[in-house]
């Protein structure tokens, strides 16, 4: 499984996302992958999943299937995301 947070820096929600990412790692010991939708890798990721709203947290199966997606703010609760990362 893979958890990815897609977000843009220098936006009105950037602080909330950076705080969420660091708190998630501190409280759970698990790291969430971070992608900029305007980077090459991020653009491919976003187009493949037809994502239009950011920030977005996406839980992916090993084969790339989207298991769950949270869009916009507020950011999801840690326990909601942990449900999908318990196998990581």
C-alpha positions in Angstrom: 0.0 0.0 0.0 1.0 3.6 -0.6 -0.3 6.9 0.9 0.3 10.0 -1.2 -0.5 13.6 -0.4 -0.8 15.8 -3.5 -0.5 19.5 -2.8 1.0 22.8 -4.0 3.5 24.9 -2.0 2.8 28.6 -1.6 -0.9 28.2 -1.3 -3.4 29.2 1.4 -3.5 25.5 2.6 0.2 24.8 2.4 0.8 25.4 6.2 -2.1 23.1 7.1 -0.6 20.3 4.9 2.9 20.6 6.1 1.7 20.6 9.7 -0.5 17.5 9.0 2.4 15.7 7.3 4.8 16.3 10.2 2.2 15.5 12.9 1.2 12.3 11.1 4.8 11.1 11.0 5.5 12.1 14.6 2.3 10.4 15.9 2.3 7.3 13.8 5.9 6.8 12.8 4.7 6.4 9.2 5.7 8.7 6.3 3.2 10.0 3.7 4.6 10.5 0.2 4.3 14.1 -0.9 3.8 15.1 -4.6 3.5 18.5 -6.3 0.9 18.3 -9.0 3.0 20.6 -11.2 6.1 18.4 -11.1 6.5 15.8 -13.9 5.8 12.9 -11.6 2.9 14.7 -9.9 1.4 15.7 -13.2 1.4 12.0 -14.4 -0.1 10.9 -11.0 -2.8 13.6 -11.2 -3.8 13.0 -14.8 -4.0 9.2 -14.3 -6.5 9.7 -11.5 -8.3 12.7 -12.9 -7.6 14.8 -9.8 -8.7 18.4 -9.8 -8.9 19.4 -6.1 -5.9 19.9 -3.8 -4.8 19.0 -1.3 -5.6 15.4 -1.7 -4.6 12.4 0.3 -4.8 9.1 -1.6 -4.6 5.6 -0.4 -3.4 3.2 -3.1 -3.3 -0.6 -3.3 -0.1 -2.2 -4.5 -1.4 -2.4 -8.0 -2.2 1.4 -8.0 -5.9 1.1 -7.5 -7.3 4.0 -5.4 -8.7 2.6 -2.2 -9.7 5.9 -0.7 -9.3 9.6 -1.5 -9.7 12.7 0.7 -10.0 16.0 -1.1 -9.6 19.5 0.1 -9.4 20.8 3.7 -9.7 19.9 6.5 -7.1 17.2 6.2 -8.3 13.7 7.1 -8.1 12.3 10.6 -5.1 10.2 11.3 -7.1 7.1 12.2 -8.9 7.2 8.9 -5.6 7.1 7.0 -4.0 4.6 9.4 -6.7 2.1 8.5 -5.1 1.9 5.0 -1.4 2.1 6.1 -1.6 -0.6 8.8 0.0 -3.0 6.3 2.9 -0.6 5.4 
